[in-house]
Amino acid sequence: MKSDGIAKNAAYVGAGSGFTLFAIIGLFPGSIIGGSVGVKIAGVFFGSPLTSQLLPRVIVAVSMLLGVLLSGSLFVIFGAIAGWMVGNMIEAFPIIAYFTGSRKSRKAKGSDSRKRDSD
């Protein structure tokens, strides 16, 4: 199925709104969850009360970064998918296609299609 203007633009809008939602509600939880996973990983390797050595700090920092990147990519990807789906739903209606000029409008069949019973 060919995806032309409306669905493609809606996917871009969805990706942008997903990035905005990530910046508002996903950045802090992503870093907190990633950091807690990093603390657990470093605790397994270096003992449960972590010391202030360099390697446990690096493990926690890398896991925080991975948590933020994972959270951000999920927000952007699912936002783009939702935008693309909405764009395809909008393209499915012929009245929208008529106003945007992407397709010709469907004409009524029959010679007396404009006549009513009351005329």
Secondary structure, 3 states (H helix, E strand, C coil): CCCCHHHHHHHHHHHHHHHHHHHHHHHHHHHHHHHHHHHHHHHHHHCCCCCCCHHHHHHHHHHHHHHHHHHHHHHHHHHHHHHHHHHHHHHHCHHHHHHHCCCCCCCCCCCCCCCCCCC
